[in-house]
Amino acid sequence: MLLDFLDIFVLFRSPWKNHKSRCSVRNLPIRTTWAVFCVLFLLAGVPAEGFSIGSEISSSIKELLFNPEKFLFKSSNPGTFRPTGETLDFYQQRNYTPAWVANGEISQNALILLDCLRSSFEDGFCPDDYHLQEVETLIALQRFTDKKWHLPNPYWRAQLDILFTDAFMLYTSDFIHGRVNPLEVDNRWRFRKTRPDLVKLLFFALEKEPFCLLMAKLKPSFPGYGRLASGLAKYRRLVASGGWSKIPSGPSLRLGDRDPRVAFLRKRLTLTGEMDGLIEQGSDLFDSSLKIALIRFQRRHGLVDDGVLGANTIRELNVSAEERVRQIEVNLERLRWLPKSLGENYLAINIPDLQLTVYEKEKPVMWMPVIVGRAYRKTPVFSARMTYLEFSPYWYVPPTILKEDKLPKIQKDPGWLERNNFEIIPWRGEGSSIDPAEIKWDEVEPAKFPGMLRQKPGPWNPLGRVKFMFPNPYAVYLHDTNERHLFSRDIRLFSSGCIRIERPLDLAQYLLREADWSCEELYRVMNLSHPLQVDLPKEIPVYIFYMTAWVDQKDTVQFRNDIYLKDRVLDQLLLGRLDEQGGL
């Protein structure tokens, strides 16, 4: 008997080392260990004969759902276990019949779910969010008591059944809806996603569809999610092996230079795969092979790919492996917010990547640099459908620019309007333009401007020669620009929210290809003296993303700077949820 109790004590004192996620791994509190020890001691003499377990599990489930403070395991955080509303609804609809413990034994569906919970860290989840430690402990207890005393305990089995159901609700919700509400990160989030009834989903899974198939379908189906999850595993392996050392600061290094830091750089680029191997490991010469490897690193981090080890490149090299793991985990969460499918053909703009990509049959066929909103005039994250183009557009001056820039120039010299191709039109847009000579400019205030100030089409126009319109609540659109030199910058945050594109003619020709527009015709309509609206033959979805980590078509992990600090906000929200939930 004493040996049996020692076995139990060892069981509860064993550390939980199997779940390597970012969440803190907790041992069961000592008070819980001794509570279980005492319960077993009291129950050790209870005979197994004549013990009716089926109905008693149902009765225990009902009692525990309405008295969750009676759960054997308490959270390491203040408070006790509280089942989700979906868990309560599920048991009420089935009259508290157990779903995972059939005839006192754990079902095959429960074992499948248990495997999913154990591997949930592969998706950046924390297994403790889904009661894994408590479930594992109850299963171990059940098997231990069955082996030692053949004592089927309905109370433990009821707890186990409830925990499995609650874990299913939490786990599926995290995959379908995300762990964090995207509106908490960006209150203008407008990606539509189906929100299934989790109770009905569980009934369906248990009664009709093979449970393993349902669990496999929970993960986002587009290839980018699976590739990024694989990238997470790769960088976790780098963390487990010790990560990498920082490159010491110093003057810029380029081809032909000699410096002791070259050895550090070679090792660093070998670890993350930019170099094929430790070529001339002891050499301090910055040779051509090192330059090629450094260019690869710069490209996959959105840096100027000049092959020079400068301050910006050193900064990115010195981001730790642990930070990269967290960056990937944060972006996996973003992918879970998206619909199951974006469609075969669509246009995507990734704000941190400063890049537009056109997809056909989910494969990129065109891409180009873009300019996005400044930090204080951020480009929003949303989706819409592009329906028409506007060639030779007017530019209507926004109120802020009118107040701070244009009005002072006009008041100083009214002739500035004509010289810069501006005109003033009535507020309702009716009638001819207003003659600036008839306005007493020294009496004009920004809030009482006599009409709408707009700039005529032409090479001087900030909107360039064409606008790409996808109606949305934010008045955001794609457009050409008259400041083409800005595309040579590596950080391109210059707009007031709209998105400027580098090759508008190429995109216009692609979108109008089914209408047989020639380059000559496009050039003509791009140089009219008045706007021309052209409807697209086919509407195309437009997705504006915010992704700072992803895996490209060549299975290369890409990282970008968190230019709007949205990663930081999401990281804090995820950590806050971890502190709140933390298991039982």
DORO-132772 format. One line per 8 residues: number of its first residue (from 1); their letters; for each residue x, y, z of C-alpha. Coordinates in nm, 3 decimals. Example, Ala and Ser with C-alpha at 12.3 -4.5 7.8 and 13.67 -1.06 7.14 Angstrom:
# residues 2
1> AS> 1.230:-0.450:0.780; 1.367:-0.106:0.714
***
This chain:
# residues 584
1> MLLDFLDI> 0.000:0.000:0.000; 0.276:0.244:0.091; 0.443:0.179:-0.242; 0.117:0.256:-0.421; 0.093:0.596:-0.254; 0.456:0.667:-0.336; 0.375:0.595:-0.701; 0.097:0.854:-0.689
9> FVLFRSPW> 0.324:1.112:-0.527; 0.587:1.062:-0.800; 0.317:1.094:-1.063; 0.209:1.437:-0.938; 0.558:1.564:-0.873; 0.681:1.484:-1.223; 0.749:1.802:-1.420; 0.561:1.863:-1.745
17> KNHKSRCS> 0.830:1.880:-2.009; 0.649:1.769:-2.321; 0.484:2.094:-2.425; 0.738:2.342:-2.558; 0.541:2.660:-2.625; 0.589:3.021:-2.528; 0.338:2.984:-2.245; 0.481:2.929:-1.901
25> VRNLPIRT> 0.464:2.562:-1.802; 0.329:2.508:-1.453; 0.358:2.212:-1.219; 0.052:2.122:-1.020; 0.048:2.309:-0.689; 0.169:2.107:-0.390; -0.165:2.158:-0.215; -0.338:1.988:-0.511
33> TWAVFCVL> -0.093:1.701:-0.493; -0.170:1.637:-0.128; -0.543:1.687:-0.184; -0.541:1.409:-0.441; -0.324:1.195:-0.215; -0.576:1.230:0.067; -0.872:1.159:-0.162; -0.705:0.840:-0.279
41> FLLAGVPA> -0.630:0.740:0.078; -0.995:0.781:0.177; -1.118:0.597:-0.130; -0.864:0.319:-0.117; -1.098:0.091:0.074; -1.405:0.148:-0.144; -1.496:-0.177:-0.317; -1.529:-0.186:-0.695
49> EGFSIGSE> -1.816:-0.437:-0.685; -2.166:-0.305:-0.738; -2.041:0.036:-0.850; -2.285:0.188:-1.113; -2.091:0.445:-1.317; -2.301:0.551:-1.621; -2.574:0.750:-1.451; -2.340:0.874:-1.180
57> ISSSIKEL> -2.113:1.039:-1.441; -2.413:1.230:-1.581; -2.519:1.338:-1.233; -2.165:1.446:-1.155; -2.141:1.643:-1.483; -2.456:1.837:-1.395; -2.337:1.905:-1.042; -1.995:2.024:-1.153
65> LFNPEKFL> -2.129:2.251:-1.429; -2.340:2.439:-1.176; -2.080:2.416:-0.900; -1.744:2.448:-1.080; -1.572:2.535:-0.752; -1.593:2.161:-0.676; -1.343:2.079:-0.948; -1.049:1.892:-0.801
73> FKSSNPGT> -0.788:2.106:-0.977; -0.769:2.478:-0.913; -0.596:2.735:-1.130; -0.258:2.872:-1.029; -0.423:3.210:-1.090; -0.698:3.345:-0.860; -1.044:3.197:-0.913; -1.169:2.856:-1.017
81> FRPTGETL> -1.253:2.682:-1.340; -1.545:2.833:-1.533; -1.675:2.641:-1.837; -1.757:2.832:-2.153; -2.118:2.912:-2.240; -2.093:2.671:-2.532; -1.991:2.393:-2.294; -2.299:2.453:-2.077
89> DFYQQRNY> -2.528:2.462:-2.384; -2.378:2.141:-2.517; -2.449:1.940:-2.202; -2.794:2.089:-2.152; -2.891:1.982:-2.504; -2.777:1.625:-2.437; -2.923:1.603:-2.085; -2.572:1.596:-1.932
97> TPAWVANG> -2.481:1.266:-2.097; -2.101:1.227:-2.117; -1.952:1.282:-2.464; -1.597:1.159:-2.425; -1.614:0.892:-2.154; -1.820:0.599:-2.281; -1.904:0.332:-2.018; -1.639:0.488:-1.800
105> EISQNALI> -1.369:0.453:-2.069; -1.207:0.730:-2.274; -1.338:0.731:-2.633; -1.134:0.731:-2.952; -1.254:1.085:-3.025; -1.113:1.197:-2.690; -0.775:1.046:-2.776; -0.775:1.227:-3.112
113> LLDCLRSS> -0.855:1.556:-2.939; -0.586:1.487:-2.681; -0.327:1.447:-2.959; -0.440:1.782:-3.106; -0.402:1.954:-2.769; -0.057:1.805:-2.720; 0.059:1.937:-3.058; -0.116:2.274:-3.037
121> FEDGFCPD> 0.214:2.450:-2.969; 0.303:2.378:-3.334; 0.050:2.648:-3.428; 0.179:2.897:-3.173; -0.085:2.800:-2.916; -0.030:2.734:-2.548; -0.148:2.378:-2.461; -0.230:2.491:-2.107
129> DYHLQEVE> -0.505:2.712:-2.252; -0.692:2.389:-2.326; -0.660:2.219:-1.984; -0.396:1.979:-2.112; -0.216:1.936:-1.780; -0.537:1.867:-1.593; -0.666:1.627:-1.860; -0.337:1.437:-1.863
137> TLIALQRF> -0.340:1.417:-1.483; -0.697:1.286:-1.465; -0.622:1.026:-1.732; -0.312:0.917:-1.542; -0.515:0.898:-1.221; -0.787:0.694:-1.386; -0.540:0.447:-1.529; -0.353:0.429:-1.200
145> TDKKWHLP> -0.661:0.358:-0.990; -0.800:0.113:-1.244; -0.472:-0.073:-1.230; -0.426:-0.064:-0.853; -0.780:-0.090:-0.712; -1.013:-0.124:-1.014; -1.198:0.175:-0.875; -1.402:0.363:-1.144
153> NPYWRAQL> -1.455:0.711:-0.999; -1.753:0.889:-1.163; -1.652:1.230:-1.027; -1.312:1.219:-1.191; -1.463:1.094:-1.517; -1.723:1.373:-1.510; -1.446:1.629:-1.467; -1.253:1.470:-1.751
161> DILFTDAF> -1.555:1.478:-1.980; -1.623:1.846:-1.906; -1.258:1.937:-1.957; -1.252:1.763:-2.296; -1.566:1.948:-2.407; -1.440:2.283:-2.281; -1.103:2.220:-2.447; -1.278:2.145:-2.776
169> MLYTSDFI> -1.475:2.472:-2.756; -1.166:2.678:-2.676; -0.943:2.503:-2.930; -1.188:2.524:-3.220; -1.275:2.884:-3.134; -0.908:2.980:-3.141; -0.865:2.828:-3.486; -1.190:2.960:-3.632
177> HGRVNPLE> -1.206:3.305:-3.473; -0.850:3.360:-3.350; -0.724:3.389:-2.994; -0.764:3.769:-2.998; -1.043:3.978:-3.148; -0.880:4.155:-3.447; -1.082:4.469:-3.374; -0.874:4.511:-3.057
185> VDNRWRFR> -0.567:4.548:-3.277; -0.727:4.745:-3.560; -1.078:4.884:-3.507; -1.122:4.913:-3.884; -1.076:4.540:-3.949; -1.333:4.435:-4.210; -1.242:4.086:-4.329; -1.557:3.878:-4.333
193> KTRPDLVK> -1.542:3.529:-4.188; -1.808:3.267:-4.121; -1.872:3.212:-3.749; -2.011:2.859:-3.705; -2.211:2.743:-3.404; -1.955:2.550:-3.197; -2.220:2.344:-3.016; -2.370:2.224:-3.343
201> LLFFALEK> -2.019:2.164:-3.475; -1.937:1.933:-3.185; -2.266:1.742:-3.220; -2.195:1.699:-3.589; -1.838:1.585:-3.523; -1.937:1.330:-3.262; -2.235:1.188:-3.449; -2.164:1.211:-3.822
209> EPFCLLMA> -1.827:1.321:-3.956; -1.516:1.124:-3.861; -1.371:1.327:-3.578; -1.015:1.321:-3.711; -1.132:1.481:-4.038; -1.302:1.766:-3.857; -0.994:1.842:-3.648; -0.779:1.845:-3.963
217> KLKPSFPG> -1.019:2.094:-4.126; -0.990:2.345:-3.842; -0.656:2.482:-3.954; -0.657:2.752:-4.227; -0.645:2.578:-4.563; -0.439:2.823:-4.767; -0.077:2.710:-4.817; 0.077:3.015:-4.648
225> YGRLASGL> -0.044:2.901:-4.306; 0.116:2.558:-4.321; 0.441:2.704:-4.454; 0.457:2.959:-4.171; 0.388:2.689:-3.911; 0.683:2.496:-4.057; 0.890:2.813:-4.029; 0.795:2.833:-3.661
233> AKYRRLVA> 0.929:2.482:-3.605; 1.255:2.575:-3.781; 1.316:2.882:-3.565; 1.222:2.696:-3.248; 1.493:2.446:-3.334; 1.737:2.737:-3.367; 1.632:2.861:-3.023; 1.675:2.512:-2.877
241> SGGWSKIP> 2.029:2.495:-3.020; 2.126:2.825:-2.860; 2.029:3.079:-3.127; 2.305:3.307:-3.253; 2.552:3.562:-3.122; 2.517:3.933:-3.195; 2.734:4.099:-3.459; 2.947:4.367:-3.291
249> SGPSLRLG> 2.884:4.723:-3.407; 3.142:4.905:-3.614; 3.200:5.071:-3.951; 3.024:4.938:-4.260; 3.183:4.636:-4.424; 3.177:4.561:-4.796; 3.339:4.333:-5.053; 3.717:4.314:-5.007
257> DRDPRVAF> 3.726:4.445:-4.650; 3.899:4.257:-4.369; 3.753:4.262:-4.019; 3.723:4.020:-3.723; 3.343:4.058:-3.745; 3.343:3.869:-4.076; 3.374:3.537:-3.888; 3.067:3.627:-3.676
265> LRKRLTLT> 2.876:3.720:-3.991; 2.959:3.393:-4.168; 2.840:3.185:-3.875; 2.523:3.392:-3.839; 2.427:3.359:-4.206; 2.503:2.985:-4.202; 2.263:2.926:-3.913; 1.966:3.081:-4.095
273> GEMDGLIE> 2.051:2.930:-4.433; 2.177:3.224:-4.636; 2.519:3.056:-4.664; 2.546:2.697:-4.778; 2.821:2.615:-4.529; 3.102:2.753:-4.319; 3.329:2.846:-4.610; 3.671:2.961:-4.489
281> QGSDLFDS> 3.537:2.977:-4.136; 3.849:3.136:-3.990; 3.891:3.398:-4.264; 3.833:3.766:-4.189; 3.798:3.853:-4.561; 3.463:3.981:-4.685; 3.459:3.779:-5.008; 3.205:3.736:-5.289
289> SLKIALIR> 3.037:3.432:-5.131; 2.971:3.632:-4.814; 2.833:3.924:-5.015; 2.589:3.695:-5.200; 2.475:3.545:-4.868; 2.430:3.891:-4.714; 2.222:4.004:-5.013; 1.996:3.701:-4.958
297> FQRRHGLV> 1.955:3.802:-4.594; 1.879:4.164:-4.687; 1.613:4.062:-4.939; 1.431:3.837:-4.694; 1.423:4.118:-4.439; 1.311:4.399:-4.672; 1.645:4.581:-4.662; 1.836:4.752:-4.943
305> DDGVLGAN> 2.011:4.457:-5.107; 2.352:4.622:-5.158; 2.556:4.347:-4.992; 2.701:4.597:-4.744; 2.705:4.528:-4.370; 2.567:4.861:-4.248; 2.379:4.972:-3.935; 2.032:4.867:-4.060
313> TIRELNVS> 2.154:4.523:-4.163; 2.334:4.470:-3.831; 2.017:4.566:-3.646; 1.818:4.296:-3.827; 2.096:4.038:-3.787; 2.095:4.098:-3.412; 1.724:4.033:-3.362; 1.733:3.719:-3.148
321> AEERVRQI> 1.597:3.380:-3.247; 1.348:3.404:-2.959; 1.214:3.732:-3.098; 1.178:3.578:-3.443; 0.982:3.287:-3.294; 0.743:3.529:-3.129; 0.711:3.729:-3.451; 0.606:3.413:-3.634
329> EVNLERLR> 0.358:3.319:-3.359; 0.197:3.665:-3.379; 0.158:3.639:-3.756; 0.010:3.289:-3.737; -0.262:3.449:-3.524; -0.327:3.705:-3.801; -0.366:3.428:-4.058; -0.632:3.265:-3.839
337> WLPKSLGE> -0.839:3.584:-3.866; -0.868:3.548:-4.243; -1.140:3.364:-4.436; -1.079:2.999:-4.525; -1.006:3.103:-4.883; -0.920:3.434:-5.049; -1.030:3.303:-5.386; -0.820:3.201:-5.684
345> NYLAINIP> -0.762:3.548:-5.830; -0.704:3.855:-5.617; -0.482:4.153:-5.551; -0.298:4.179:-5.218; -0.102:4.460:-5.054; 0.109:4.372:-4.752; 0.169:4.700:-4.569; 0.496:4.610:-4.387
353> DLQLTVYE> 0.634:4.452:-4.706; 0.549:4.771:-4.903; 0.456:4.545:-5.193; 0.158:4.476:-5.417; 0.109:4.125:-5.555; -0.144:3.998:-5.809; -0.245:3.632:-5.771; -0.389:3.401:-6.035
361> KEKPVMWM> -0.499:3.059:-5.917; -0.335:3.146:-5.583; 0.007:3.200:-5.747; 0.179:3.540:-5.788; 0.189:3.668:-6.145; 0.275:4.036:-6.090; 0.430:4.238:-5.810; 0.557:4.591:-5.756
369> PVIVGRAY> 0.668:4.829:-5.477; 0.411:5.055:-5.314; 0.406:5.362:-5.088; 0.173:5.346:-4.786; 0.047:5.582:-4.517; 0.264:5.759:-4.265; 0.267:5.638:-3.904; 0.010:5.906:-3.810
377> RKTPVFSA> -0.204:5.849:-4.124; -0.192:5.471:-4.135; -0.322:5.272:-4.430; -0.608:5.061:-4.287; -0.636:4.683:-4.302; -0.949:4.571:-4.489; -1.082:4.399:-4.800; -1.299:4.526:-5.085
385> RMTYLEFS> -1.364:4.465:-5.454; -1.204:4.672:-5.728; -1.474:4.774:-5.974; -1.341:5.054:-6.195; -1.044:5.270:-6.294; -1.037:5.645:-6.328; -0.792:5.782:-6.584; -0.661:6.140:-6.576
393> PYWYVPPT> -0.814:6.205:-6.233; -0.865:6.530:-6.046; -0.696:6.567:-5.709; -0.927:6.713:-5.445; -0.714:6.875:-5.176; -0.784:6.728:-4.828; -0.882:6.975:-4.551; -0.560:6.932:-4.352
401> ILKEDKLP> -0.337:6.995:-4.655; -0.558:7.289:-4.753; -0.521:7.447:-4.410; -0.153:7.382:-4.349; -0.004:7.411:-4.697; -0.221:7.543:-4.978; -0.418:7.831:-4.824; -0.110:8.020:-4.693
409> KIQKDPGW> 0.042:8.005:-5.044; -0.281:8.125:-5.208; -0.322:8.414:-4.963; 0.034:8.521:-5.028; -0.002:8.495:-5.407; -0.345:8.414:-5.564; -0.170:8.366:-5.899; -0.013:8.052:-5.753
417> LERNNFEI> -0.340:7.867:-5.825; -0.326:7.906:-6.202; 0.049:7.847:-6.225; 0.007:7.513:-6.044; -0.307:7.401:-6.234; -0.551:7.441:-5.943; -0.911:7.552:-5.967; -1.192:7.621:-5.722
425> IPWRGEGS> -1.532:7.471:-5.795; -1.865:7.517:-5.612; -1.927:7.281:-5.321; -2.207:7.103:-5.504; -1.991:7.065:-5.812; -2.241:7.258:-6.024; -2.157:7.542:-6.260; -1.823:7.676:-6.375
433> SIDPAEIK> -1.516:7.720:-6.159; -1.489:8.019:-5.925; -1.263:8.307:-6.034; -0.990:8.351:-5.767; -0.978:8.723:-5.843; -1.331:8.764:-5.702; -1.235:8.623:-5.360; -1.108:8.840:-5.072
441> WDEVEPAK> -0.831:8.602:-4.973; -0.723:8.789:-4.660; -1.067:8.714:-4.510; -1.079:8.342:-4.602; -1.050:8.084:-4.322; -0.987:7.713:-4.380; -1.327:7.611:-4.240; -1.502:7.860:-4.472
449> FPGMLRQK> -1.314:7.802:-4.795; -1.532:7.929:-5.085; -1.540:7.594:-5.268; -1.354:7.271:-5.338; -0.991:7.311:-5.429; -0.882:7.061:-5.692; -0.587:7.012:-5.922; -0.636:6.940:-6.291
457> PGPWNPLG> -0.515:6.616:-6.454; -0.156:6.612:-6.572; 0.199:6.513:-6.479; 0.188:6.757:-6.186; -0.107:6.579:-6.023; -0.021:6.384:-5.700; -0.258:6.105:-5.813; -0.063:6.064:-6.134
465> RVKFMFPN> -0.247:5.939:-6.438; -0.483:5.673:-6.300; -0.674:5.569:-5.986; -0.774:5.209:-5.908; -1.105:5.221:-5.724; -1.247:4.968:-5.479; -1.524:5.150:-5.285; -1.473:5.132:-4.908
473> PYAVYLHD> -1.559:5.335:-4.594; -1.206:5.478:-4.570; -1.183:5.644:-4.915; -0.862:5.447:-4.977; -0.757:5.357:-5.330; -0.449:5.275:-5.538; -0.303:5.543:-5.762; -0.011:5.658:-5.970
481> TNERHLFS> 0.215:5.935:-5.836; 0.418:6.229:-5.963; 0.693:6.156:-5.707; 0.843:5.844:-5.859; 1.180:5.896:-5.690; 1.026:5.783:-5.360; 1.012:5.421:-5.480; 1.391:5.401:-5.445
489> RDIRLFSS> 1.359:5.432:-5.065; 1.362:5.115:-4.854; 1.104:5.254:-4.607; 0.819:5.410:-4.803; 0.575:5.573:-4.560; 0.482:5.895:-4.739; 0.110:5.889:-4.818; -0.196:6.003:-4.624
497> GCIRIERP> -0.350:5.656:-4.623; -0.394:5.575:-4.991; -0.149:5.348:-5.172; 0.079:5.466:-5.450; 0.203:5.201:-5.693; 0.520:5.195:-5.900; 0.388:5.057:-6.233; 0.031:5.179:-6.285
505> LDLAQYLL> 0.038:5.122:-6.662; 0.126:4.753:-6.616; -0.151:4.702:-6.359; -0.408:4.888:-6.571; -0.322:4.681:-6.876; -0.349:4.359:-6.673; -0.689:4.452:-6.529; -0.825:4.553:-6.872
513> READWSCE> -0.666:4.265:-7.066; -1.001:4.103:-7.141; -1.123:4.431:-7.292; -0.827:4.435:-7.536; -0.689:4.772:-7.436; -0.364:4.849:-7.617; -0.075:5.043:-7.465; -0.141:5.325:-7.708
521> ELYRVMNL> -0.502:5.356:-7.593; -0.398:5.350:-7.230; -0.142:5.625:-7.287; -0.411:5.833:-7.455; -0.663:5.812:-7.173; -0.388:5.871:-6.916; -0.323:6.211:-7.069; -0.672:6.355:-7.105
529> SHPLQVDL> -0.771:6.698:-6.974; -1.065:6.553:-6.783; -1.128:6.227:-6.591; -1.253:5.911:-6.763; -1.410:5.625:-6.568; -1.367:5.272:-6.709; -1.545:4.976:-6.546; -1.347:4.656:-6.511
537> PKEIPVYI> -1.462:4.358:-6.719; -1.439:4.154:-6.398; -1.433:4.279:-6.042; -1.130:4.162:-5.846; -1.097:4.122:-5.468; -0.845:4.349:-5.298; -0.691:4.248:-4.965; -0.482:4.492:-4.762
545> FYMTAWVD> -0.285:4.291:-4.506; -0.048:4.357:-4.222; 0.201:4.067:-4.208; 0.554:4.102:-4.069; 0.643:3.733:-4.110; 0.546:3.482:-4.376; 0.697:3.208:-4.595; 0.726:3.273:-4.968
553> QKDTVQFR> 0.676:3.038:-5.262; 1.038:2.920:-5.227; 0.984:2.817:-4.863; 1.197:3.107:-4.738; 1.087:3.274:-4.415; 1.044:3.648:-4.474; 1.054:3.911:-4.199; 0.962:4.281:-4.209
561> NDIYLKDR> 0.970:4.570:-3.964; 0.663:4.637:-3.752; 0.618:4.984:-3.905; 0.283:5.058:-3.736; 0.371:4.876:-3.409; 0.077:4.639:-3.453; 0.288:4.335:-3.362; 0.358:4.491:-3.025
569> VLDQLLLG> -0.012:4.548:-2.958; -0.109:4.195:-3.063; 0.173:4.041:-2.859; 0.052:4.218:-2.545; -0.306:4.106:-2.606; -0.196:3.744:-2.650; 0.013:3.761:-2.333; -0.282:3.917:-2.150
577> RLDEQGGL> -0.503:3.628:-2.250; -0.240:3.383:-2.130; -0.231:3.552:-1.789; -0.611:3.543:-1.766; -0.668:3.182:-1.872; -0.366:2.982:-1.767; -0.555:2.652:-1.726; -0.762:2.540:-1.429
***
